[in-house]
Amino acid sequence: MKGHEKTSGLLRVLIVGANSYIGTSLATWLARWPENYSMETLDVEDRSWREKSFSSFNVVFHVAGIVHKRKASKSEYYAVNCDLAIEVANRAKTDGVNQFIFMSSMAVYGVQDVMCKNNLISSDTGLDPKTLYGKSKLQAEIGISALQDDTFSVAILRPPMVYGFGCRGNYVLLRRFTLRFGMIPTIENKRSAICISNLCECVKQLMDRKERGVFCPQDPEYFNTSLAMSMIGDVHKRKTKRSRLMTGFIIVCAVFLPSVRKAFGNLGYARIGETWLNYHVKTFPAAVLEIENQWSKCDL
Protein backbone atom coordinates (compact mmCIF):
# COMPACT_ATOMS: atom_id res chain seq x y z
CA MET A 1 0.00 0.00 0.00
CA LYS A 2 2.79 2.45 0.87
CA GLY A 3 4.52 1.84 -2.45
CA HIS A 4 1.26 2.51 -4.27
CA GLU A 5 0.79 5.79 -2.40
CA LYS A 6 4.26 7.01 -3.37
CA THR A 7 3.82 6.27 -7.05
CA SER A 8 0.34 7.78 -7.31
CA GLY A 9 -0.29 11.37 -8.41
CA LEU A 10 -0.66 12.52 -4.81
CA LEU A 11 2.47 14.14 -3.40
CA ARG A 12 2.85 13.16 0.22
CA VAL A 13 4.67 15.78 2.28
CA LEU A 14 6.03 15.46 5.81
CA ILE A 15 6.58 18.83 7.49
CA VAL A 16 9.14 18.49 10.29
CA GLY A 17 8.55 21.22 12.83
CA ALA A 18 5.05 21.03 14.25
CA ASN A 19 3.42 24.38 15.09
CA SER A 20 6.15 26.39 13.35
CA TYR A 21 4.96 29.50 11.53
CA ILE A 22 6.46 28.51 8.18
CA GLY A 23 5.45 24.86 8.46
CA THR A 24 1.86 25.69 9.40
CA SER A 25 1.66 28.26 6.62
CA LEU A 26 2.92 25.76 4.05
CA ALA A 27 0.34 23.18 5.12
CA THR A 28 -2.41 25.80 4.71
CA TRP A 29 -1.04 26.82 1.32
CA LEU A 30 -0.86 23.28 -0.06
CA ALA A 31 -4.34 22.49 1.28
CA ARG A 32 -5.69 24.59 -1.62
CA TRP A 33 -4.94 21.61 -3.86
CA PRO A 34 -6.16 18.56 -1.91
CA GLU A 35 -6.10 16.45 -5.06
CA ASN A 36 -2.33 17.04 -5.42
CA TYR A 37 -0.93 17.17 -1.89
CA SER A 38 -1.28 15.31 1.37
CA MET A 39 0.43 16.85 4.40
CA GLU A 40 1.44 15.59 7.81
CA THR A 41 3.44 17.38 10.51
CA LEU A 42 5.99 15.87 12.84
CA ASP A 43 7.11 17.14 16.24
CA VAL A 44 10.78 16.37 16.89
CA GLU A 45 11.12 17.95 20.34
CA ASP A 46 11.47 14.53 21.97
CA ARG A 47 12.81 11.16 20.86
CA SER A 48 9.43 9.65 19.98
CA TRP A 49 9.71 10.80 16.33
CA ARG A 50 12.33 8.09 15.77
CA GLU A 51 9.58 5.48 15.98
CA LYS A 52 7.81 6.89 12.91
CA SER A 53 8.42 5.54 9.42
CA PHE A 54 9.02 8.05 6.62
CA SER A 55 8.56 5.45 3.90
CA SER A 56 5.15 6.69 2.69
CA PHE A 57 6.37 10.25 2.01
CA ASN A 58 7.75 11.72 -1.21
CA VAL A 59 9.08 14.91 0.37
CA VAL A 60 10.35 15.91 3.81
CA PHE A 61 10.34 19.66 4.51
CA HIS A 62 12.52 20.37 7.54
CA VAL A 63 11.76 23.67 9.25
CA ALA A 64 12.41 22.72 12.89
CA GLY A 65 15.09 24.73 14.65
CA ILE A 66 15.95 27.51 17.05
CA VAL A 67 16.61 31.00 15.71
CA HIS A 68 17.73 33.62 18.25
CA LYS A 69 17.09 32.08 21.62
CA ARG A 70 18.74 34.30 24.22
CA LYS A 71 19.77 31.65 26.73
CA ALA A 72 20.56 28.89 24.23
CA SER A 73 24.09 27.50 24.46
CA LYS A 74 26.39 26.61 21.60
CA SER A 75 25.69 22.92 22.17
CA GLU A 76 21.93 23.52 22.00
CA TYR A 77 22.17 25.42 18.72
CA TYR A 78 24.23 22.65 17.13
CA ALA A 79 22.13 19.84 18.62
CA VAL A 80 18.88 21.25 17.22
CA ASN A 81 19.86 23.13 14.07
CA CYS A 82 22.59 20.79 12.89
CA ASP A 83 22.69 17.32 14.45
CA LEU A 84 18.92 16.82 14.54
CA ALA A 85 18.47 18.07 10.98
CA ILE A 86 21.15 15.70 9.66
CA GLU A 87 19.62 12.81 11.60
CA VAL A 88 16.18 13.52 10.12
CA ALA A 89 17.70 13.74 6.62
CA ASN A 90 19.48 10.42 7.14
CA ARG A 91 16.22 8.85 8.21
CA ALA A 92 14.43 10.26 5.18
CA LYS A 93 17.04 8.82 2.83
CA THR A 94 17.06 5.42 4.56
CA ASP A 95 13.26 5.20 4.33
CA GLY A 96 13.22 5.99 0.62
CA VAL A 97 12.05 9.61 0.58
CA ASN A 98 12.78 11.22 -2.79
CA GLN A 99 13.42 14.82 -1.76
CA PHE A 100 14.58 16.63 1.38
CA ILE A 101 14.03 20.40 1.61
CA PHE A 102 15.98 22.13 4.37
CA MET A 103 15.16 25.59 5.71
CA SER A 104 18.48 27.34 6.22
CA SER A 105 19.07 31.10 6.34
CA MET A 106 20.76 34.11 4.77
CA ALA A 107 22.78 34.15 8.01
CA VAL A 108 25.19 31.55 6.56
CA TYR A 109 26.85 34.36 4.55
CA GLY A 110 27.64 36.35 7.68
CA VAL A 111 27.05 39.68 5.94
CA GLN A 112 25.98 42.37 8.40
CA ASP A 113 23.43 45.17 7.90
CA VAL A 114 24.85 48.58 7.01
CA MET A 115 23.29 52.02 6.92
CA CYS A 116 22.91 54.33 3.92
CA LYS A 117 24.87 52.36 1.32
CA ASN A 118 24.35 49.34 -0.92
CA ASN A 119 25.03 45.99 0.68
CA LEU A 120 24.29 43.05 -1.59
CA ILE A 121 25.17 39.36 -1.44
CA SER A 122 26.20 38.04 -4.86
CA SER A 123 27.19 34.67 -6.27
CA ASP A 124 30.80 35.56 -5.36
CA THR A 125 30.03 36.14 -1.66
CA GLY A 126 31.62 33.49 0.54
CA LEU A 127 30.05 31.63 3.44
CA ASP A 128 31.29 33.12 6.71
CA PRO A 129 28.56 33.02 9.38
CA LYS A 130 29.09 35.16 12.48
CA THR A 131 26.35 33.88 14.81
CA LEU A 132 25.71 30.50 16.40
CA TYR A 133 22.50 30.37 14.41
CA GLY A 134 24.27 30.90 11.10
CA LYS A 135 27.17 28.59 11.96
CA SER A 136 24.88 25.73 13.03
CA LYS A 137 22.75 26.13 9.89
CA LEU A 138 25.81 26.03 7.63
CA GLN A 139 27.11 22.85 9.28
CA ALA A 140 23.67 21.30 8.79
CA GLU A 141 23.77 22.27 5.10
CA ILE A 142 27.14 20.54 4.70
CA GLY A 143 26.02 17.35 6.42
CA ILE A 144 22.69 17.13 4.58
CA SER A 145 24.17 17.93 1.16
CA ALA A 146 26.62 15.04 1.57
CA LEU A 147 23.64 12.65 1.57
CA GLN A 148 22.48 13.59 -1.91
CA ASP A 149 22.70 10.97 -4.67
CA ASP A 150 20.81 9.93 -7.78
CA THR A 151 17.70 8.92 -5.82
CA PHE A 152 17.79 11.43 -2.95
CA SER A 153 17.54 15.12 -3.84
CA VAL A 154 18.48 17.88 -1.39
CA ALA A 155 17.14 21.42 -1.76
CA ILE A 156 18.47 24.07 0.62
CA LEU A 157 16.63 27.37 1.16
CA ARG A 158 18.46 30.47 2.39
CA PRO A 159 15.63 32.99 2.77
CA PRO A 160 16.04 36.54 4.07
CA MET A 161 13.52 38.02 6.54
CA VAL A 162 10.19 36.20 6.32
CA TYR A 163 7.10 38.27 7.08
CA GLY A 164 3.36 37.70 7.07
CA PHE A 165 0.22 37.86 9.12
CA GLY A 166 0.79 36.20 12.49
CA CYS A 167 4.56 36.12 12.14
CA ARG A 168 6.94 37.04 14.93
CA GLY A 169 10.03 39.18 14.74
CA ASN A 170 10.99 42.43 13.07
CA TYR A 171 7.81 43.08 11.11
CA VAL A 172 5.66 42.96 14.23
CA LEU A 173 7.99 45.42 16.01
CA LEU A 174 7.92 47.71 12.99
CA ARG A 175 4.13 47.91 12.85
CA ARG A 176 3.87 48.47 16.60
CA PHE A 177 6.34 51.35 16.40
CA THR A 178 4.48 52.90 13.46
CA LEU A 179 1.05 52.71 15.06
CA ARG A 180 2.30 54.04 18.39
CA PHE A 181 4.45 56.97 17.27
CA GLY A 182 3.46 57.73 13.67
CA MET A 183 6.90 59.11 12.78
CA ILE A 184 8.73 57.75 9.75
CA PRO A 185 12.42 58.33 9.01
CA THR A 186 13.47 59.50 5.54
CA ILE A 187 15.84 56.55 5.12
CA GLU A 188 15.30 54.79 1.79
CA ASN A 189 16.80 51.41 2.53
CA LYS A 190 16.73 48.21 0.50
CA ARG A 191 16.39 44.85 2.18
CA SER A 192 15.74 41.42 0.78
CA ALA A 193 12.66 39.92 2.36
CA ILE A 194 10.04 37.38 1.40
CA CYS A 195 6.37 37.33 2.32
CA ILE A 196 5.02 34.01 3.54
CA SER A 197 2.87 33.53 0.41
CA ASN A 198 5.89 33.78 -1.90
CA LEU A 199 7.93 31.48 0.33
CA CYS A 200 5.20 28.83 0.42
CA GLU A 201 4.79 28.99 -3.35
CA CYS A 202 8.56 28.68 -3.74
CA VAL A 203 8.57 25.49 -1.66
CA LYS A 204 5.62 24.19 -3.69
CA GLN A 205 7.51 24.83 -6.92
CA LEU A 206 10.58 23.03 -5.60
CA MET A 207 8.43 20.02 -4.72
CA ASP A 208 6.59 20.00 -8.03
CA ARG A 209 9.81 20.22 -10.04
CA LYS A 210 11.76 17.85 -7.77
CA GLU A 211 14.53 20.43 -7.57
CA ARG A 212 17.90 20.08 -5.90
CA GLY A 213 20.52 22.67 -5.03
CA VAL A 214 20.73 25.94 -3.08
CA PHE A 215 18.00 28.58 -3.41
CA CYS A 216 17.85 32.18 -2.17
CA PRO A 217 14.21 33.24 -2.63
CA GLN A 218 13.00 36.79 -2.10
CA ASP A 219 10.17 39.12 -3.08
CA PRO A 220 10.32 40.66 -6.59
CA GLU A 221 11.13 44.05 -4.99
CA TYR A 222 13.38 44.98 -2.10
CA PHE A 223 11.68 45.73 1.22
CA ASN A 224 11.65 49.47 1.94
CA THR A 225 11.08 50.08 5.65
CA SER A 226 9.80 53.65 5.33
CA LEU A 227 7.32 52.67 2.61
CA ALA A 228 6.08 49.75 4.71
CA MET A 229 5.56 52.06 7.68
CA SER A 230 3.62 54.52 5.53
CA MET A 231 1.38 51.74 4.21
CA ILE A 232 0.77 50.40 7.71
CA GLY A 233 -0.32 53.84 8.85
CA ASP A 234 -2.63 54.30 5.86
CA VAL A 235 -4.45 50.99 6.34
CA HIS A 236 -5.11 51.71 10.01
CA LYS A 237 -5.93 55.40 9.38
CA ARG A 238 -3.02 56.43 11.58
CA LYS A 239 -1.51 59.76 10.65
CA THR A 240 2.19 59.42 9.87
CA LYS A 241 4.82 62.06 9.29
CA ARG A 242 8.24 61.96 7.66
CA SER A 243 10.68 63.20 10.26
CA ARG A 244 14.26 64.40 9.78
CA LEU A 245 14.67 64.34 13.55
CA MET A 246 13.67 60.67 13.57
CA THR A 247 16.10 60.02 10.72
CA GLY A 248 19.00 61.46 12.70
CA PHE A 249 17.98 59.56 15.81
CA ILE A 250 17.84 56.28 13.85
CA ILE A 251 21.26 56.81 12.27
CA VAL A 252 22.87 57.52 15.66
CA CYS A 253 21.19 54.54 17.32
CA ALA A 254 22.27 52.28 14.45
CA VAL A 255 25.89 52.78 15.45
CA PHE A 256 25.27 51.00 18.76
CA LEU A 257 22.16 48.84 18.19
CA PRO A 258 22.17 45.93 15.70
CA SER A 259 18.37 45.73 15.95
CA VAL A 260 18.09 49.27 14.52
CA ARG A 261 20.50 48.44 11.68
CA LYS A 262 18.44 45.36 10.96
CA ALA A 263 15.25 47.40 10.71
CA PHE A 264 16.55 50.39 8.72
CA GLY A 265 19.80 49.20 7.17
CA ASN A 266 20.62 47.62 3.84
CA LEU A 267 21.16 43.92 3.23
CA GLY A 268 20.00 41.89 0.30
CA TYR A 269 20.53 39.36 -2.43
CA ALA A 270 21.68 40.71 -5.80
CA ARG A 271 19.06 38.58 -7.56
CA ILE A 272 21.19 35.47 -7.48
CA GLY A 273 19.80 32.02 -8.14
CA GLU A 274 16.30 30.96 -8.98
CA THR A 275 14.91 33.77 -11.15
CA TRP A 276 13.39 31.04 -13.35
CA LEU A 277 11.14 29.76 -10.55
CA ASN A 278 7.64 31.17 -10.91
CA TYR A 279 6.83 31.75 -7.22
CA HIS A 280 6.11 35.48 -7.01
CA VAL A 281 2.40 35.53 -6.24
CA LYS A 282 2.65 38.79 -4.24
CA THR A 283 4.61 42.00 -4.65
CA PHE A 284 6.08 43.65 -1.55
CA PRO A 285 3.39 46.41 -1.43
CA ALA A 286 0.58 43.91 -2.05
CA ALA A 287 1.87 41.66 0.73
CA VAL A 288 2.02 44.51 3.27
CA LEU A 289 -1.49 45.63 2.29
CA GLU A 290 -2.88 42.13 2.69
CA ILE A 291 -1.20 41.64 6.07
CA GLU A 292 -2.49 44.91 7.47
CA ASN A 293 -6.02 44.31 6.18
CA GLN A 294 -5.95 41.01 8.06
CA TRP A 295 -4.79 42.83 11.18
CA SER A 296 -7.64 45.34 10.73
CA LYS A 297 -10.18 42.52 10.85
CA CYS A 298 -8.67 41.26 14.10
CA ASP A 299 -8.91 44.72 15.64
CA LEU A 300 -12.66 44.98 15.02
C-alpha positions as CSV (number, residue, x, y, z in Angstrom):
1,M,0.0,0.0,0.0
2,K,2.8,2.4,0.9
3,G,4.5,1.8,-2.4
4,H,1.3,2.5,-4.3
5,E,0.8,5.8,-2.4
6,K,4.3,7.0,-3.4
7,T,3.8,6.3,-7.1
8,S,0.3,7.8,-7.3
9,G,-0.3,11.4,-8.4
10,L,-0.7,12.5,-4.8
11,L,2.5,14.1,-3.4
12,R,2.8,13.2,0.2
13,V,4.7,15.8,2.3
14,L,6.0,15.5,5.8
15,I,6.6,18.8,7.5
16,V,9.1,18.5,10.3
17,G,8.5,21.2,12.8
18,A,5.0,21.0,14.3
19,N,3.4,24.4,15.1
20,S,6.1,26.4,13.4
21,Y,5.0,29.5,11.5
22,I,6.5,28.5,8.2
23,G,5.4,24.9,8.5
24,T,1.9,25.7,9.4
25,S,1.7,28.3,6.6
26,L,2.9,25.8,4.0
27,A,0.3,23.2,5.1
28,T,-2.4,25.8,4.7
29,W,-1.0,26.8,1.3
30,L,-0.9,23.3,-0.1
31,A,-4.3,22.5,1.3
32,R,-5.7,24.6,-1.6
33,W,-4.9,21.6,-3.9
34,P,-6.2,18.6,-1.9
35,E,-6.1,16.5,-5.1
36,N,-2.3,17.0,-5.4
37,Y,-0.9,17.2,-1.9
38,S,-1.3,15.3,1.4
39,M,0.4,16.9,4.4
40,E,1.4,15.6,7.8
41,T,3.4,17.4,10.5
42,L,6.0,15.9,12.8
43,D,7.1,17.1,16.2
44,V,10.8,16.4,16.9
45,E,11.1,17.9,20.3
46,D,11.5,14.5,22.0
47,R,12.8,11.2,20.9
48,S,9.4,9.6,20.0
49,W,9.7,10.8,16.3
50,R,12.3,8.1,15.8
51,E,9.6,5.5,16.0
52,K,7.8,6.9,12.9
53,S,8.4,5.5,9.4
54,F,9.0,8.0,6.6
55,S,8.6,5.4,3.9
56,S,5.2,6.7,2.7
57,F,6.4,10.3,2.0
58,N,7.7,11.7,-1.2
59,V,9.1,14.9,0.4
60,V,10.4,15.9,3.8
61,F,10.3,19.7,4.5
62,H,12.5,20.4,7.5
63,V,11.8,23.7,9.3
64,A,12.4,22.7,12.9
65,G,15.1,24.7,14.7
66,I,16.0,27.5,17.1
67,V,16.6,31.0,15.7
68,H,17.7,33.6,18.2
69,K,17.1,32.1,21.6
70,R,18.7,34.3,24.2
71,K,19.8,31.6,26.7
72,A,20.6,28.9,24.2
73,S,24.1,27.5,24.5
74,K,26.4,26.6,21.6
75,S,25.7,22.9,22.2
76,E,21.9,23.5,22.0
77,Y,22.2,25.4,18.7
78,Y,24.2,22.7,17.1
79,A,22.1,19.8,18.6
80,V,18.9,21.2,17.2
81,N,19.9,23.1,14.1
82,C,22.6,20.8,12.9
83,D,22.7,17.3,14.5
84,L,18.9,16.8,14.5
85,A,18.5,18.1,11.0
86,I,21.2,15.7,9.7
87,E,19.6,12.8,11.6
88,V,16.2,13.5,10.1
89,A,17.7,13.7,6.6
90,N,19.5,10.4,7.1
91,R,16.2,8.8,8.2
92,A,14.4,10.3,5.2
93,K,17.0,8.8,2.8
94,T,17.1,5.4,4.6
95,D,13.3,5.2,4.3
96,G,13.2,6.0,0.6
97,V,12.0,9.6,0.6
98,N,12.8,11.2,-2.8
99,Q,13.4,14.8,-1.8
100,F,14.6,16.6,1.4
101,I,14.0,20.4,1.6
102,F,16.0,22.1,4.4
103,M,15.2,25.6,5.7
104,S,18.5,27.3,6.2
105,S,19.1,31.1,6.3
106,M,20.8,34.1,4.8
107,A,22.8,34.2,8.0
108,V,25.2,31.6,6.6
109,Y,26.8,34.4,4.6
110,G,27.6,36.4,7.7
111,V,27.1,39.7,5.9
112,Q,26.0,42.4,8.4
113,D,23.4,45.2,7.9
114,V,24.8,48.6,7.0
115,M,23.3,52.0,6.9
116,C,22.9,54.3,3.9
117,K,24.9,52.4,1.3
118,N,24.3,49.3,-0.9
119,N,25.0,46.0,0.7
120,L,24.3,43.0,-1.6
121,I,25.2,39.4,-1.4
122,S,26.2,38.0,-4.9
123,S,27.2,34.7,-6.3
124,D,30.8,35.6,-5.4
125,T,30.0,36.1,-1.7
126,G,31.6,33.5,0.5
127,L,30.1,31.6,3.4
128,D,31.3,33.1,6.7
129,P,28.6,33.0,9.4
130,K,29.1,35.2,12.5
131,T,26.4,33.9,14.8
132,L,25.7,30.5,16.4
133,Y,22.5,30.4,14.4
134,G,24.3,30.9,11.1
135,K,27.2,28.6,12.0
136,S,24.9,25.7,13.0
137,K,22.8,26.1,9.9
138,L,25.8,26.0,7.6
139,Q,27.1,22.9,9.3
140,A,23.7,21.3,8.8
141,E,23.8,22.3,5.1
142,I,27.1,20.5,4.7
143,G,26.0,17.3,6.4
144,I,22.7,17.1,4.6
145,S,24.2,17.9,1.2
146,A,26.6,15.0,1.6
147,L,23.6,12.6,1.6
148,Q,22.5,13.6,-1.9
149,D,22.7,11.0,-4.7
150,D,20.8,9.9,-7.8
151,T,17.7,8.9,-5.8
152,F,17.8,11.4,-3.0
153,S,17.5,15.1,-3.8
154,V,18.5,17.9,-1.4
155,A,17.1,21.4,-1.8
156,I,18.5,24.1,0.6
157,L,16.6,27.4,1.2
158,R,18.5,30.5,2.4
159,P,15.6,33.0,2.8
160,P,16.0,36.5,4.1
161,M,13.5,38.0,6.5
162,V,10.2,36.2,6.3
163,Y,7.1,38.3,7.1
164,G,3.4,37.7,7.1
165,F,0.2,37.9,9.1
166,G,0.8,36.2,12.5
167,C,4.6,36.1,12.1
168,R,6.9,37.0,14.9
169,G,10.0,39.2,14.7
170,N,11.0,42.4,13.1
171,Y,7.8,43.1,11.1
172,V,5.7,43.0,14.2
173,L,8.0,45.4,16.0
174,L,7.9,47.7,13.0
175,R,4.1,47.9,12.8
176,R,3.9,48.5,16.6
177,F,6.3,51.3,16.4
178,T,4.5,52.9,13.5
179,L,1.1,52.7,15.1
180,R,2.3,54.0,18.4
181,F,4.4,57.0,17.3
182,G,3.5,57.7,13.7
183,M,6.9,59.1,12.8
184,I,8.7,57.8,9.7
185,P,12.4,58.3,9.0
186,T,13.5,59.5,5.5
187,I,15.8,56.6,5.1
188,E,15.3,54.8,1.8
189,N,16.8,51.4,2.5
190,K,16.7,48.2,0.5
191,R,16.4,44.9,2.2
192,S,15.7,41.4,0.8
193,A,12.7,39.9,2.4
194,I,10.0,37.4,1.4
195,C,6.4,37.3,2.3
196,I,5.0,34.0,3.5
197,S,2.9,33.5,0.4
198,N,5.9,33.8,-1.9
199,L,7.9,31.5,0.3
200,C,5.2,28.8,0.4
201,E,4.8,29.0,-3.3
202,C,8.6,28.7,-3.7
203,V,8.6,25.5,-1.7
204,K,5.6,24.2,-3.7
205,Q,7.5,24.8,-6.9
206,L,10.6,23.0,-5.6
207,M,8.4,20.0,-4.7
208,D,6.6,20.0,-8.0
209,R,9.8,20.2,-10.0
210,K,11.8,17.8,-7.8
211,E,14.5,20.4,-7.6
212,R,17.9,20.1,-5.9
213,G,20.5,22.7,-5.0
214,V,20.7,25.9,-3.1
215,F,18.0,28.6,-3.4
216,C,17.9,32.2,-2.2
217,P,14.2,33.2,-2.6
218,Q,13.0,36.8,-2.1
219,D,10.2,39.1,-3.1
220,P,10.3,40.7,-6.6
221,E,11.1,44.1,-5.0
222,Y,13.4,45.0,-2.1
223,F,11.7,45.7,1.2
224,N,11.7,49.5,1.9
225,T,11.1,50.1,5.6
226,S,9.8,53.6,5.3
227,L,7.3,52.7,2.6
228,A,6.1,49.7,4.7
229,M,5.6,52.1,7.7
230,S,3.6,54.5,5.5
231,M,1.4,51.7,4.2
232,I,0.8,50.4,7.7
233,G,-0.3,53.8,8.8
234,D,-2.6,54.3,5.9
235,V,-4.4,51.0,6.3
236,H,-5.1,51.7,10.0
237,K,-5.9,55.4,9.4
238,R,-3.0,56.4,11.6
239,K,-1.5,59.8,10.7
240,T,2.2,59.4,9.9
241,K,4.8,62.1,9.3
242,R,8.2,62.0,7.7
243,S,10.7,63.2,10.3
244,R,14.3,64.4,9.8
245,L,14.7,64.3,13.5
246,M,13.7,60.7,13.6
247,T,16.1,60.0,10.7
248,G,19.0,61.5,12.7
249,F,18.0,59.6,15.8
250,I,17.8,56.3,13.8
251,I,21.3,56.8,12.3
252,V,22.9,57.5,15.7
253,C,21.2,54.5,17.3
254,A,22.3,52.3,14.5
255,V,25.9,52.8,15.4
256,F,25.3,51.0,18.8
257,L,22.2,48.8,18.2
258,P,22.2,45.9,15.7
259,S,18.4,45.7,16.0
260,V,18.1,49.3,14.5
261,R,20.5,48.4,11.7
262,K,18.4,45.4,11.0
263,A,15.2,47.4,10.7
264,F,16.5,50.4,8.7
265,G,19.8,49.2,7.2
266,N,20.6,47.6,3.8
267,L,21.2,43.9,3.2
268,G,20.0,41.9,0.3
269,Y,20.5,39.4,-2.4
270,A,21.7,40.7,-5.8
271,R,19.1,38.6,-7.6
272,I,21.2,35.5,-7.5
273,G,19.8,32.0,-8.1
274,E,16.3,31.0,-9.0
275,T,14.9,33.8,-11.1
276,W,13.4,31.0,-13.3
277,L,11.1,29.8,-10.5
278,N,7.6,31.2,-10.9
279,Y,6.8,31.7,-7.2
280,H,6.1,35.5,-7.0
281,V,2.4,35.5,-6.2
282,K,2.7,38.8,-4.2
283,T,4.6,42.0,-4.6
284,F,6.1,43.7,-1.5
285,P,3.4,46.4,-1.4
286,A,0.6,43.9,-2.1
287,A,1.9,41.7,0.7
288,V,2.0,44.5,3.3
289,L,-1.5,45.6,2.3
290,E,-2.9,42.1,2.7
291,I,-1.2,41.6,6.1
292,E,-2.5,44.9,7.5
293,N,-6.0,44.3,6.2
294,Q,-6.0,41.0,8.1
295,W,-4.8,42.8,11.2
296,S,-7.6,45.3,10.7
297,K,-10.2,42.5,10.8
298,C,-8.7,41.3,14.1
299,D,-8.9,44.7,15.6
300,L,-12.7,45.0,15.0
